[in-house]
Amino acid sequence: MNCLISNVAAAIEGALSQFAKTATVEAEYGETVVEGSVLTLAHHGPRSGNPAPCLASNGVAGEGIEALGLSHLDLDSLGGCAAIIGRKPEASTFWQLAAFVDVNGPHKLGSAGAEPADVARLYAFWAWSQKNRYLPPRDGSVDDVTEQVMSALAVIERICADDPDLLRSGEEFRLAEDALNKRSFCEYELGVIVRVADTFVSHLYVAPEGNPAKAVVAFNTVTGAVTLSLADPIEGVSACAIMQAIFGPTAGGHAGIAGSPRGARYRLADVLATAEAIRDALFGK
């Protein structure tokens, strides 16, 4: 079976049309989904009521699937691939945790009520994924990722079998994230965390003492960039609009995360102004 990937819907649709029996896993592009001729596993946007692909059962597509289409590779999509191929590890509580995190975000892990063993497995996957990250071609072309998918599934099988080396790497990753949380933390006020670090920290929505935040304002000491990110979508609040109001139209991003203009360095005063702006937006000042 060929595993094919593209960040353009028409491209993956055209590639799959060359095969008789196909399936897709999270081949979602905004409101659009590319459907497989036999099976479509998708759960975002208008399809948010569907279960996460990683919850599918082994053999869900039957036999004879010739090609599988994807838009990206992550734990959820890989779980769906494993189910279609028929080599998904029987670890139901782990896959339930994977689905929870995929839908709610990694920052909600603490509210998942998961077993420690499954949390350890999740960190083991994150540690491996950080070093083996794959992104589809930027030009929208189709790439054959069969080898990458099979390699990832072999790692997931080892993780679900509690491979000690992978679990050890996961624990090291968790400890490093905790350390980064502590060393980058500056303040927590009215649901907004301010962070300063030499690396990406906009995903750390929980303060070291455990307080969850609605937003993170981060300052990168290497690039001088300011980033505003939201833990969850907030009606009427756009990170991009706030950043453009402060830094001008060349600030870019999306409703959920946006940054100061590329190539320009800013100061801590700009960080504090951004934090004040998001607090005003959150509380309607």
C-alpha positions in Angstrom: 0.0 0.0 0.0 1.2 3.5 -0.9 1.0 6.2 1.7 0.7 9.6 -0.1 0.8 13.1 1.4 0.2 16.7 0.2 -0.8 20.0 1.8 -3.0 20.7 -1.3 -6.4 18.9 -1.5 -6.5 18.8 -5.4 -3.0 17.3 -5.5 -3.8 14.4 -3.1 -7.1 13.9 -4.8 -5.4 13.6 -8.2 -2.8 11.2 -6.9 -5.4 8.9 -5.3 -7.5 8.9 -8.5 -4.9 6.6 -10.0 -5.9 3.8 -7.6 -9.1 1.8 -7.4 -9.4 1.2 -3.7 -8.3 4.1 -1.5 -8.6 5.4 2.0 -7.8 8.8 3.5 -6.9 9.8 7.1 -7.3 13.5 8.1 -7.0 14.5 4.5 -8.7 17.8 5.6 -7.9 21.2 4.2 -10.1 23.8 6.0 -13.7 22.9 5.2 -12.7 20.5 2.4 -12.0 16.8 2.9 -10.6 14.5 0.3 -12.5 11.2 0.5 -11.2 7.7 -0.1 -13.1 5.4 -2.4 -13.5 2.9 0.5 -13.0 4.8 3.7 -12.6 8.4 5.0 -11.4 9.0 8.5 -11.8 12.7 9.3 -12.9 14.7 12.4 -12.2 18.4 12.0 -14.4 21.3 11.0 -17.8 20.2 9.8 -16.8 16.6 10.7 -16.0 17.4 14.3 -18.7 15.0 15.5 -16.7 12.0 14.1 -14.4 10.0 16.3 -10.6 10.6 16.0 -9.0 8.4 13.4 -6.7 6.8 16.0 -9.8 5.2 17.6 -10.7 3.2 14.5 -10.5 -0.6 14.8 -7.9 -2.8 13.1 -9.0 -3.8 9.6 -11.6 -0.9 9.5 -11.1 -0.5 5.7 -11.1 -4.2 4.9 -8.6 -5.7 2.5 -7.1 -4.5 -0.7 -6.5 -0.8 0.0 -4.0 0.3 -2.6 -3.3 3.9 -1.5 -3.8 6.0 1.6 -4.0 9.8 1.5 -2.9 12.2 4.2 -2.4 15.9 4.8 0.0 15.5 7.7 1.6 13.0 10.1 0.9 13.1 13.8 -0.1 10.5 16.4 -3.8 10.6 15.5 -3.3 10.2 11.8 -0.7 7.5 12.3 -3.2 5.6 14.6 -5.7 5.8 11.7 -3.1 4.5 9.3 -2.2 1.6 11.7 -5.9 0.6 11.9 -6.3 0.6 8.1 -3.1 -1.4 7.7 -4.2 -3.8 10.5 -1.2 -3.2 12.8 -2.6 -0.8 15.4 -1.5 -1.9 18.9 -4.3 -3.0 21.2 -3.9 -0.3 23.8 -7.3 1.3 24.1 -6.6 3.7 26.9 -3.5 5.0 25.2 -5.5 5.7 22.0 -8.3 7.4 24.0 -5.6 9.7 25.5 -4.2 10.3 22.0 -7.6 11.3 20.7 -8.3 13.5 23.7 -5.0 15.4 23.2 -5.6 15.7 19.5 -9.0 17.3 20.0 -8.3 19.4 23.1 -4.6 20.2 22.7 -1.5 19.0 24.7 -2.0 21.7 27.2 -5.2 19.9 28.4 -3.3 16.7 29.2 -3.6 17.3 32.9 -7.4 17.2 32.7 -7.5 14.0 30.7 -7.7 11.7 33.7 -5.3 9.3 32.0 -3.3 6.5 33.6 0.4 7.4 34.3 1.5 4.6 32.0 -0.4 6.1 29.1 1.0 9.6 29.8 4.5 8.1 29.8 3.8 6.5 26.4 2.5 9.8 25.1 5.7 11.6 26.2 7.7 8.8 24.6 6.0 9.4 21.3 6.5 13.2 21.6 10.2 12.7 22.3 10.6 10.5 19.2 8.4 12.8 17.1 10.5 15.9 18.0 13.5 14.3 16.5 11.8 12.8 13.5 9.4 15.5 12.4 8.1 15.3 8.9 6.4 18.1 6.9 4.8 17.8 3.5 6.5 19.5 0.5 5.9 23.3 0.7 5.2 23.4 -3.0 2.0 21.4 -2.7 3.4 18.3 -4.5 2.6 14.8 -3.5 5.2 12.8 -1.6 5.3 9.1 -0.9 5.6 8.7 2.8 5.2 4.9 3.0 8.6 4.5 4.6 8.0 7.2 7.2 4.6 5.8 8.1 5.9 2.3 8.5 8.9 3.5 10.6 6.6 5.5 12.9 4.2 2.5 13.3 7.2 0.4 14.4 8.1 3.0 17.0 4.5 3.2 18.3 4.4 -0.6 18.6 7.5 -0.4 20.7 6.1 2.4 22.8 2.9 0.5 23.5 5.0 -2.5 24.5 6.7 -0.2 27.0 10.1 -0.2 25.4 12.4 1.0 28.2 14.7 3.1 26.0 11.7 5.0 24.4 10.0 5.5 27.7 13.3 6.8 29.2 13.6 9.3 26.3 10.0 10.3 27.0 10.7 11.0 30.6 13.7 13.1 29.7 11.5 15.1 27.3 8.9 15.6 30.0 11.6 16.9 32.4 13.0 19.2 29.8 9.6 20.6 29.1 9.0 21.2 32.8 12.4 22.9 33.1 11.6 25.1 30.1 8.2 26.0 31.7 10.0 27.1 34.8 12.9 29.0 33.3 10.8 30.8 30.7 8.0 31.9 33.1 7.8 35.6 33.9 4.3 36.3 35.2 0.7 35.1 35.3 -2.0 37.8 35.4 -5.7 37.6 34.5 -5.3 34.4 32.5 -2.2 35.6 30.5 1.2 34.1 30.9 4.3 36.1 29.8 7.4 34.0 28.9 10.9 34.9 27.8 13.2 32.3 26.4 15.7 31.5 23.6 13.4 28.9 22.0 9.7 28.3 21.2 7.5 28.4 24.3 4.1 29.5 23.0 2.7 26.0 23.6 3.2 26.2 27.4 -0.2 27.3 28.6 0.1 26.1 32.1 2.2 28.1 34.7 4.8 26.2 36.8 2.4 26.2 39.8 -0.4 24.6 37.6 -2.5 27.6 36.7 -4.0 27.2 33.2 -3.8 30.3 30.9 -6.0 31.6 28.1 -3.1 33.1 26.3 0.7 33.2 26.2 2.8 36.2 25.2 6.3 35.0 24.4 9.6 36.9 23.7 12.4 35.1 21.9 15.7 36.5 23.1 17.5 35.1 20.0 15.3 36.6 17.3 13.7 39.5 19.3 10.3 38.3 18.1 7.1 38.6 20.1 4.4 35.9 19.7 0.8 35.8 21.0 -1.0 32.5 21.2 -4.4 31.4 22.5 -4.9 28.1 24.3 -8.3 27.8 22.8 -10.4 29.7 20.2 -12.1 32.7 21.9 -15.1 34.3 20.1 -14.3 37.8 19.1 -10.6 37.6 19.9 -7.9 37.3 17.2 -4.3 37.0 18.0 -3.5 38.3 14.5 -5.7 41.4 14.8 -4.2 42.3 18.2 -0.6 41.9 16.9 -1.3 44.0 13.8 -2.9 46.7 16.0 0.4 46.9 18.0 3.0 46.2 15.4 1.4 47.2 12.1 0.1 45.3 9.1 3.3 43.3 8.6 2.7 41.4 11.8 1.3 38.0 10.7 -0.4 34.9 11.8 -3.9 33.5 12.5 -6.7 33.9 15.0 -5.0 31.4 17.3 -1.3 32.5 17.0 0.5 35.5 15.5 3.9 37.1 15.6 5.6 40.5 15.3 7.0 41.4 11.9 9.7 39.1 10.7 13.3 40.3 10.8 12.6 43.0 13.3 13.8 43.0 16.9 11.6 44.2 19.7 12.0 44.9 23.4 10.4 43.8 26.7 8.3 46.9 26.6 6.6 45.5 23.5 6.0 42.2 25.3 4.3 44.0 28.2 2.2 46.1 25.7 1.1 42.8 24.0 0.2 41.2 27.3 -1.9 44.3 28.3 -3.7 44.2 24.9 -4.7 40.6 25.2 -5.9 41.1 28.7 -8.0 44.0 27.5 -9.4 41.9 24.7 -10.2 39.0 27.1 -12.0 41.3 29.6 -13.6 43.8 27.2 -11.7 46.9 28.3 
